[in-house]
């Protein structure tokens, strides 16, 4: 009887381990006998291989220098370092929807762990020019002020400039909510250098608004090393590219804050010992930002549309970080503290905000003419405000008084009750189509509603609601007077 001996298949040869030769903050130098790991390979060190190091430089034939993506406590010289020769990967697939992740693709929302998902490297090339769509399409938000005056580009990048407490997060949440209603789209929120509190609040706001099931959230928090903050944007884009290219869905990518991505790159560059360029920024600033931004594109399969919060250091628009960020943006939305204090929400500064899409060729002659006329009326109203403050409205000519009335009605008509603030304002949210918004602005500019009080235009959806609101206010007025008489009696 012949016995066949089973010869096991040869196991893949293990990659040679390395040794740590120096640890300086987040920068770790590792010595290898031979077979140096490639650039962007991931190394593992420490107890239970907890510390993840990304190779950024090969110093000579035996040494590599990497940046640790998590804290380096417990690392010592001589400690063993292992590698699989892979780059940093994150999970992709429909199962990631409704979840919150860190830069490594681990869930951080205390939900059940995700297993068996496909993994993709975070270092991917932008789509080739041949595969990009050359059509300029408008991205509808359902928010009157944005759709009429600052149209966003599908597959473009919009910058959102605003300080704390002017409604930045509420505006982002509303755009996500409306996108979920309009399209079969997916939203990704990427927090770069976010405070833990902000991330937690946003997570619960999205959950209460009912939009979390079509959303993915990633955070590289403020307390994490610069390596994690520097790579979380790339991780978010890898997930976004899956939904665009494989699922052929439109993606809305929100980044808060793109300046902190640049700042993290500056820290990494300094730790690696690179010579700084102007104002202490890294010499590779333009390349690093372009690597991230150029992946946000409109292709034949779908589009990644991005809205990015941009912090401008010391309000200096000539700062290299602001200059390089501006060069990638197709729209600029400026939030105004003055408008927020007047209760005009969304608190968008309609004169300072602008969009490259607001041309007659793209949005059409009618829309362009209406937008230009609105800006002209608002600009003239701004010029007259000093005179009104000193002399009063009565001292203006009849034509100027009419212009001020139209401008104030337009300002109020371009406010809007949001779905995401229903619980606070008690007003049902409104999603207004572009045709309704344009028609309302045209009729206000034509003086059709000069007989209605300004308050009738505040926090409404379509222009028809102004007459209904004015009628209700008129009915309520005699009741108030009667009640006051009874109280006096």
VEXDREN-2710 file (C-alpha; in Angstrom, 1 decimal):
% VEXDREN-2710
k/r/px/py/pz
1/UNK/0.0/0.0/0.0
2/UNK/1.5/3.3/-1.1
3/UNK/1.5/6.1/1.4
4/UNK/1.5/9.6/-0.2
5/UNK/3.3/12.1/1.9
6/UNK/1.6/15.5/1.9
7/UNK/4.2/18.3/1.4
8/UNK/2.8/21.6/2.7
9/UNK/3.1/24.6/0.3
10/UNK/6.0/26.9/1.0
11/UNK/5.0/29.7/3.3
12/UNK/6.0/33.2/2.1
13/UNK/9.4/34.2/3.4
14/UNK/9.0/36.5/6.4
15/UNK/10.3/40.0/5.8
16/UNK/13.4/40.8/7.9
17/UNK/12.7/42.6/11.1
18/UNK/14.4/45.9/11.9
19/UNK/15.6/47.7/15.1
20/UNK/14.8/51.1/16.4
21/UNK/18.0/53.2/16.6
22/UNK/16.5/56.6/17.6
23/UNK/13.2/58.1/18.8
24/UNK/12.8/61.9/18.6
25/UNK/9.2/62.8/19.4
26/UNK/7.1/61.3/16.6
27/UNK/10.2/60.7/14.4
28/UNK/11.6/57.2/14.5
29/UNK/14.8/55.9/12.8
30/UNK/14.9/52.2/12.1
31/UNK/17.9/50.0/11.1
32/UNK/17.5/47.1/8.6
33/UNK/20.2/44.6/7.7
34/UNK/18.9/44.5/4.1
35/UNK/15.7/44.9/2.1
36/UNK/14.7/48.4/3.2
37/UNK/10.9/48.9/3.2
38/UNK/9.5/51.2/0.5
39/UNK/8.5/54.8/1.0
40/UNK/5.0/55.0/2.6
41/UNK/5.3/51.4/4.0
42/UNK/3.9/50.9/7.4
43/UNK/6.1/49.5/10.3
44/UNK/4.8/48.1/13.6
45/UNK/6.6/48.4/16.9
46/UNK/6.1/48.4/20.7
47/UNK/4.0/46.2/22.9
48/UNK/1.5/44.2/20.8
49/UNK/2.8/46.2/17.7
50/UNK/0.6/49.1/18.9
51/UNK/2.8/51.9/17.4
52/UNK/2.3/52.4/13.7
53/UNK/5.2/54.2/11.8
54/UNK/5.0/55.4/8.2
55/UNK/8.3/55.4/6.3
56/UNK/8.9/58.8/4.8
57/UNK/12.7/58.8/4.0
58/UNK/15.4/56.2/3.2
59/UNK/18.5/57.7/4.8
60/UNK/21.1/55.2/3.5
61/UNK/21.3/51.5/2.6
62/UNK/20.4/50.4/6.2
63/UNK/18.3/53.2/7.8
64/UNK/14.8/54.6/7.2
65/UNK/13.1/57.5/8.9
66/UNK/9.4/57.4/9.6
67/UNK/6.7/59.3/11.4
68/UNK/4.7/57.6/14.1
69/UNK/0.9/57.9/13.5
70/UNK/0.1/57.3/17.2
71/UNK/1.9/58.2/20.5
72/UNK/5.4/56.7/20.9
73/UNK/5.4/56.0/24.6
74/UNK/7.2/52.8/25.4
75/UNK/9.5/52.8/22.4
76/UNK/13.2/52.3/23.2
77/UNK/16.3/51.9/21.1
78/UNK/17.0/48.3/20.1
79/UNK/13.3/47.4/20.0
80/UNK/12.2/45.1/17.2
81/UNK/10.2/46.6/14.3
82/UNK/8.1/44.4/11.9
83/UNK/6.6/45.2/8.5
84/UNK/4.3/43.5/6.0
85/UNK/5.6/45.8/3.2
86/UNK/2.1/47.3/2.9
87/UNK/0.9/50.9/3.0
88/UNK/-1.6/52.3/5.4
89/UNK/-5.1/50.9/4.5
90/UNK/-8.7/51.7/5.4
91/UNK/-11.9/49.7/5.0
92/UNK/-14.3/50.4/2.1
93/UNK/-17.8/49.2/1.3
94/UNK/-21.4/50.0/2.1
95/UNK/-20.9/48.6/5.6
96/UNK/-18.9/51.7/6.6
97/UNK/-22.0/54.0/6.2
98/UNK/-23.3/55.4/9.5
99/UNK/-20.0/54.7/11.3
100/UNK/-17.2/56.9/12.7
101/UNK/-13.5/56.0/12.2
102/UNK/-9.9/57.0/13.1
103/UNK/-7.0/57.4/10.6
104/UNK/-6.3/53.6/10.8
105/UNK/-9.9/52.7/9.8
106/UNK/-10.8/51.5/13.3
107/UNK/-14.4/52.3/14.5
108/UNK/-14.5/54.8/17.4
109/UNK/-18.2/55.1/17.9
110/UNK/-18.5/52.2/20.4
111/UNK/-20.5/50.2/17.8
112/UNK/-19.8/46.6/16.8
113/UNK/-16.4/46.1/15.1
114/UNK/-16.4/45.7/11.3
115/UNK/-14.7/42.6/10.0
116/UNK/-14.0/41.1/6.6
117/UNK/-14.2/44.4/4.7
118/UNK/-12.1/45.1/1.6
119/UNK/-9.1/47.4/2.4
120/UNK/-7.6/50.0/0.2
121/UNK/-4.4/52.1/0.5
122/UNK/-4.8/55.7/1.4
123/UNK/-2.1/56.7/-1.2
124/UNK/-4.0/56.8/-4.5
125/UNK/-3.4/58.9/-7.6
126/UNK/-5.9/61.5/-8.8
127/UNK/-8.2/60.4/-11.7
128/UNK/-6.4/60.8/-15.0
129/UNK/-7.5/63.8/-17.1
130/UNK/-9.1/61.5/-19.8
131/UNK/-11.5/60.2/-17.2
132/UNK/-12.6/63.6/-15.8
133/UNK/-15.8/65.2/-16.8
134/UNK/-15.4/68.6/-18.5
135/UNK/-19.1/69.6/-18.1
136/UNK/-19.7/72.4/-15.6
137/UNK/-22.7/71.3/-13.5
138/UNK/-24.3/73.1/-10.6
139/UNK/-24.5/71.3/-7.2
140/UNK/-28.0/72.2/-5.8
141/UNK/-28.2/72.7/-2.0
142/UNK/-31.8/73.8/-1.5
143/UNK/-30.5/76.8/0.3
144/UNK/-31.7/80.0/-1.4
145/UNK/-28.7/82.3/-0.6
146/UNK/-26.2/79.7/-1.9
147/UNK/-28.1/78.5/-5.0
148/UNK/-28.9/82.0/-6.2
149/UNK/-25.7/84.0/-5.4
150/UNK/-22.9/81.4/-4.8
151/UNK/-23.8/78.4/-7.0
152/UNK/-21.5/75.4/-6.1
153/UNK/-19.9/73.2/-8.7
154/UNK/-20.7/69.5/-8.8
155/UNK/-17.2/67.9/-8.3
156/UNK/-15.8/71.3/-7.2
157/UNK/-14.4/72.6/-4.0
158/UNK/-16.0/75.4/-1.9
159/UNK/-14.3/77.1/1.0
160/UNK/-16.3/78.0/4.0
161/UNK/-14.8/80.9/6.0
162/UNK/-16.2/81.6/9.4
163/UNK/-15.3/81.9/13.1
164/UNK/-16.9/80.2/16.0
165/UNK/-20.6/80.5/16.6
166/UNK/-21.7/81.9/13.2
167/UNK/-23.4/78.7/12.0
168/UNK/-20.7/76.8/10.1
169/UNK/-21.6/73.4/11.4
170/UNK/-25.4/74.0/11.1
171/UNK/-24.9/75.0/7.4
172/UNK/-22.8/71.9/6.7
173/UNK/-25.4/69.7/8.5
174/UNK/-28.2/71.3/6.4
175/UNK/-26.4/70.7/3.1
176/UNK/-25.9/67.0/4.1
177/UNK/-29.6/66.8/5.0
178/UNK/-30.8/68.3/1.7
179/UNK/-28.3/66.2/-0.3
180/UNK/-29.7/63.0/1.3
181/UNK/-33.2/64.1/0.1
182/UNK/-32.2/65.2/-3.5
183/UNK/-29.8/62.5/-4.6
184/UNK/-28.7/59.0/-3.9
185/UNK/-25.6/60.6/-2.5
186/UNK/-23.2/59.8/0.3
187/UNK/-21.7/62.3/2.7
188/UNK/-18.3/62.1/4.3
189/UNK/-17.2/64.3/7.2
190/UNK/-13.4/64.5/7.8
191/UNK/-12.4/66.3/11.0
192/UNK/-8.7/67.3/10.8
193/UNK/-7.4/68.6/14.2
194/UNK/-11.0/68.6/15.5
195/UNK/-11.7/69.0/19.2
196/UNK/-13.2/65.8/20.7
197/UNK/-16.2/67.8/21.8
198/UNK/-17.0/69.1/18.3
199/UNK/-16.8/65.6/16.8
200/UNK/-19.1/64.2/19.5
201/UNK/-21.7/67.0/19.1
202/UNK/-21.7/66.7/15.3
203/UNK/-22.2/62.9/15.5
204/UNK/-25.2/63.3/17.8
205/UNK/-26.6/66.2/15.6
206/UNK/-26.4/64.0/12.5
207/UNK/-28.0/61.1/14.3
208/UNK/-30.9/63.3/15.5
209/UNK/-31.3/64.8/12.0
210/UNK/-31.7/61.3/10.6
211/UNK/-28.9/61.6/8.1
212/UNK/-26.2/59.4/9.7
213/UNK/-27.2/56.2/7.8
214/UNK/-25.9/57.8/4.5
215/UNK/-22.8/59.3/6.1
216/UNK/-19.3/58.3/7.1
217/UNK/-17.2/60.3/9.7
218/UNK/-13.4/60.3/10.1
219/UNK/-11.5/62.1/12.8
220/UNK/-7.8/62.9/13.3
221/UNK/-8.3/64.7/16.6
222/UNK/-6.4/67.7/17.9
223/UNK/-4.7/65.6/20.7
224/UNK/-3.3/63.1/18.2
225/UNK/0.2/63.2/16.7
226/UNK/0.8/65.3/13.6
227/UNK/1.2/62.1/11.5
228/UNK/-2.4/61.1/12.2
229/UNK/-3.8/64.5/11.4
230/UNK/-1.7/64.6/8.2
231/UNK/-3.1/61.3/6.9
232/UNK/-6.8/61.4/7.9
233/UNK/-7.7/63.5/4.8
234/UNK/-6.2/60.9/2.5
235/UNK/-8.0/58.1/4.4
236/UNK/-11.4/60.0/3.9
237/UNK/-10.7/60.5/0.2
238/UNK/-10.0/56.7/-0.3
239/UNK/-13.5/56.0/1.2
240/UNK/-15.0/58.8/-1.0
241/UNK/-13.4/57.4/-4.1
242/UNK/-14.9/54.0/-3.4
243/UNK/-18.4/55.4/-3.5
244/UNK/-17.6/57.5/-6.6
245/UNK/-15.8/54.9/-8.7
246/UNK/-17.3/51.6/-7.6
247/UNK/-20.8/52.5/-6.5
248/UNK/-21.1/55.4/-9.0
249/UNK/-22.7/57.6/-6.5
250/UNK/-22.2/61.4/-5.9
251/UNK/-20.2/62.1/-2.7
252/UNK/-20.3/65.2/-0.6
253/UNK/-17.0/65.5/1.3
254/UNK/-16.8/68.0/4.2
255/UNK/-13.4/68.9/5.6
256/UNK/-12.9/70.8/8.8
257/UNK/-10.3/72.3/8.8
258/UNK/-8.0/72.3/5.7
259/UNK/-5.6/74.7/7.4
260/UNK/-5.0/72.1/10.2
261/UNK/-4.0/69.7/7.4
262/UNK/-1.4/72.2/6.3
263/UNK/-0.4/72.8/9.9
264/UNK/0.1/69.0/10.5
265/UNK/2.3/68.9/7.4
266/UNK/4.4/71.7/8.7
267/UNK/4.9/69.8/12.0
268/UNK/5.9/66.6/10.2
269/UNK/8.3/68.6/7.9
270/UNK/9.9/70.3/11.0
271/UNK/10.3/66.9/12.8
272/UNK/12.0/65.4/9.7
273/UNK/14.5/68.2/9.7
274/UNK/13.5/69.8/6.4
275/UNK/14.5/73.4/5.8
276/UNK/11.4/75.6/6.2
277/UNK/10.3/78.0/3.5
278/UNK/8.4/81.3/3.8
279/UNK/6.8/82.0/7.3
280/UNK/8.0/78.6/8.5
281/UNK/5.8/76.5/6.2
282/UNK/7.1/73.3/4.8
283/UNK/8.9/73.5/1.4
284/UNK/6.5/70.9/0.0
285/UNK/3.3/72.8/0.9
286/UNK/2.0/73.3/-2.6
287/UNK/2.6/69.6/-3.6
288/UNK/1.1/68.2/-0.4
289/UNK/-2.1/70.2/-0.7
290/UNK/-2.4/69.5/-4.4
291/UNK/-2.0/65.7/-3.7
292/UNK/-5.1/65.9/-1.5
293/UNK/-7.1/68.4/-3.5
294/UNK/-6.6/66.9/-7.0
295/UNK/-8.2/63.7/-5.9
296/UNK/-11.5/65.6/-5.4
297/UNK/-12.9/65.5/-8.9
298/UNK/-15.8/65.0/-11.2
299/UNK/-15.5/61.9/-13.3
300/UNK/-17.7/59.9/-15.7
301/UNK/-18.7/57.6/-12.9
302/UNK/-19.7/60.3/-10.3
303/UNK/-18.4/63.3/-8.5
304/UNK/-16.8/64.2/-5.2
305/UNK/-18.0/67.7/-4.2
306/UNK/-16.1/69.2/-1.3
307/UNK/-16.9/71.9/1.1
308/UNK/-13.9/72.8/3.2
309/UNK/-13.6/75.1/6.3
310/UNK/-10.6/77.4/5.8
311/UNK/-9.0/79.2/8.6
312/UNK/-7.1/82.3/7.5
313/UNK/-4.2/83.1/9.9
314/UNK/-4.5/86.6/11.3
315/UNK/-7.0/87.4/8.5
316/UNK/-4.0/87.7/6.2
317/UNK/-5.1/86.5/2.7
318/UNK/-1.5/86.7/1.5
319/UNK/-0.5/83.9/4.0
320/UNK/1.0/81.0/2.0
321/UNK/-1.6/78.6/3.5
322/UNK/-4.5/80.8/2.4
323/UNK/-3.0/81.5/-1.1
324/UNK/-2.5/77.8/-1.9
325/UNK/-6.0/76.8/-0.5
326/UNK/-7.6/79.6/-2.6
327/UNK/-6.0/78.3/-5.8
328/UNK/-8.0/75.1/-5.5
329/UNK/-11.4/76.5/-4.6
330/UNK/-14.2/77.1/-7.1
331/UNK/-16.5/79.0/-4.6
332/UNK/-15.9/81.1/-1.4
333/UNK/-18.7/81.3/1.2
334/UNK/-17.9/83.9/3.9
335/UNK/-20.0/83.7/7.1
336/UNK/-20.5/87.1/8.9
337/UNK/-20.8/87.6/12.6
338/UNK/-22.7/90.8/12.0
339/UNK/-25.5/89.0/10.1
340/UNK/-25.5/86.3/12.8
341/UNK/-26.0/88.9/15.5
342/UNK/-29.0/90.3/13.5
343/UNK/-30.5/86.8/13.4
344/UNK/-30.2/86.6/9.6
345/UNK/-29.4/82.8/9.1
346/UNK/-27.7/81.4/7.2
347/UNK/-25.3/84.2/8.1
348/UNK/-23.6/84.4/4.7
349/UNK/-22.0/87.7/3.7
350/UNK/-23.7/87.9/0.3
351/UNK/-21.3/90.6/-1.0
352/UNK/-18.0/89.0/0.1
353/UNK/-18.9/85.5/-1.1
354/UNK/-18.4/84.5/-4.7
355/UNK/-18.3/81.6/-7.1
356/UNK/-16.5/80.8/-10.4
357/UNK/-19.8/79.2/-11.6
358/UNK/-21.7/82.5/-11.4
359/UNK/-21.3/83.3/-15.1
360/UNK/-24.0/83.7/-17.7
361/UNK/-22.6/80.8/-19.8
362/UNK/-23.0/78.3/-16.9
363/UNK/-26.0/79.4/-14.9
364/UNK/-27.9/81.1/-17.8
365/UNK/-28.6/84.8/-18.6
366/UNK/-31.7/85.1/-16.4
367/UNK/-30.1/83.6/-13.3
368/UNK/-26.9/85.7/-13.9
369/UNK/-28.9/89.0/-14.3
370/UNK/-30.9/88.4/-11.1
371/UNK/-27.8/87.6/-9.1
372/UNK/-26.0/90.7/-10.4
373/UNK/-29.0/92.9/-9.6
374/UNK/-29.3/91.5/-6.1
375/UNK/-25.6/92.3/-5.5
376/UNK/-26.0/95.8/-6.9
377/UNK/-29.0/96.6/-4.6
378/UNK/-27.2/95.2/-1.6
379/UNK/-24.0/97.1/-2.3
380/UNK/-26.0/100.4/-2.7
381/UNK/-27.8/99.7/0.6
382/UNK/-24.4/99.1/2.3
383/UNK/-23.2/102.5/1.0
384/UNK/-26.4/104.2/2.4
385/UNK/-26.2/102.7/5.9
386/UNK/-23.8/105.4/7.2
387/UNK/-26.3/108.1/6.1
388/UNK/-29.2/106.2/7.6
389/UNK/-27.3/105.9/10.9
390/UNK/-26.5/109.6/11.1
391/UNK/-29.6/111.3/9.5
392/UNK/-32.3/108.6/9.6
393/UNK/-34.3/107.0/6.7
394/UNK/-36.5/110.0/6.3
395/UNK/-33.7/112.1/4.9
396/UNK/-33.2/109.8/1.9
397/UNK/-34.7/110.5/-1.5
398/UNK/-37.8/108.4/-2.5
399/UNK/-35.7/106.3/-4.9
400/UNK/-33.2/105.5/-2.2
401/UNK/-35.9/104.7/0.3
402/UNK/-37.4/102.3/-2.2
403/UNK/-34.0/100.7/-2.8
404/UNK/-33.4/100.3/1.0
405/UNK/-36.9/98.6/1.3
406/UNK/-36.0/96.2/-1.5
407/UNK/-32.6/95.4/-0.1
408/UNK/-34.0/94.7/3.4
409/UNK/-36.7/92.5/2.0
410/UNK/-34.1/90.6/-0.1
411/UNK/-31.9/90.1/2.9
412/UNK/-34.8/88.6/4.9
413/UNK/-36.1/86.5/1.9
414/UNK/-32.6/85.0/1.7
415/UNK/-32.9/83.7/5.3
416/UNK/-34.3/80.2/5.6
417/UNK/-35.6/77.9/8.4
418/UNK/-33.4/74.7/8.5
419/UNK/-34.5/71.1/9.0
420/UNK/-31.5/70.6/11.4
421/UNK/-32.7/73.5/13.7
422/UNK/-36.4/72.7/13.8
423/UNK/-36.1/71.6/17.5
424/UNK/-34.6/74.9/18.5
425/UNK/-36.5/77.4/16.3
426/UNK/-39.9/75.6/16.3
427/UNK/-40.0/76.5/12.5
428/UNK/-40.4/73.6/10.0
429/UNK/-37.4/73.4/7.7
430/UNK/-37.7/74.4/4.0
431/UNK/-35.9/73.1/1.0
432/UNK/-36.4/75.7/-1.8
433/UNK/-35.9/74.9/-5.5
434/UNK/-33.8/77.3/-7.6
435/UNK/-36.8/78.4/-9.8
436/UNK/-38.8/79.4/-6.7
437/UNK/-35.8/81.2/-5.2
438/UNK/-35.1/83.1/-8.5
439/UNK/-38.8/84.0/-9.0
440/UNK/-39.1/85.4/-5.4
441/UNK/-36.0/87.6/-5.9
442/UNK/-37.2/88.9/-9.2
443/UNK/-40.6/89.8/-7.8
444/UNK/-39.0/91.6/-4.8
445/UNK/-36.7/93.5/-7.2
446/UNK/-39.7/94.5/-9.3
447/UNK/-41.3/96.1/-6.2
448/UNK/-44.3/93.7/-6.3
449/UNK/-44.3/93.3/-2.5
450/UNK/-43.6/96.9/-1.4
451/UNK/-47.0/96.8/0.5
452/UNK/-45.9/93.9/2.7
453/UNK/-43.9/94.5/6.0
454/UNK/-40.3/93.3/6.0
455/UNK/-41.0/90.8/8.8
456/UNK/-43.2/88.8/6.3
457/UNK/-40.1/87.8/4.3
458/UNK/-38.1/86.6/7.4
459/UNK/-37.6/82.8/7.7
460/UNK/-39.9/81.7/4.9
461/UNK/-39.4/79.2/2.0
462/UNK/-41.1/80.4/-1.3
463/UNK/-42.3/83.9/-1.9
464/UNK/-46.0/82.9/-1.7
465/UNK/-45.5/82.3/2.0
466/UNK/-44.8/86.1/2.5
467/UNK/-48.5/87.0/1.8
468/UNK/-49.8/84.2/4.1
469/UNK/-47.4/85.3/6.9
470/UNK/-48.4/89.0/6.4
471/UNK/-52.1/88.0/6.6
472/UNK/-51.5/86.1/9.9
473/UNK/-49.6/89.0/11.4
474/UNK/-52.4/91.4/10.4
475/UNK/-55.0/89.2/12.2
476/UNK/-52.8/88.8/15.2
477/UNK/-52.3/92.6/15.5
478/UNK/-56.0/93.6/16.5
479/UNK/-56.0/90.7/19.1
480/UNK/-52.8/92.1/20.7
481/UNK/-54.4/95.6/20.9
482/UNK/-57.7/94.2/22.4
483/UNK/-55.7/92.2/25.0
484/UNK/-53.7/95.3/25.9
485/UNK/-57.0/97.3/26.4
486/UNK/-58.4/94.6/28.6
487/UNK/-55.2/94.5/30.6
488/UNK/-55.3/98.3/31.0
489/UNK/-59.0/98.2/32.1
END
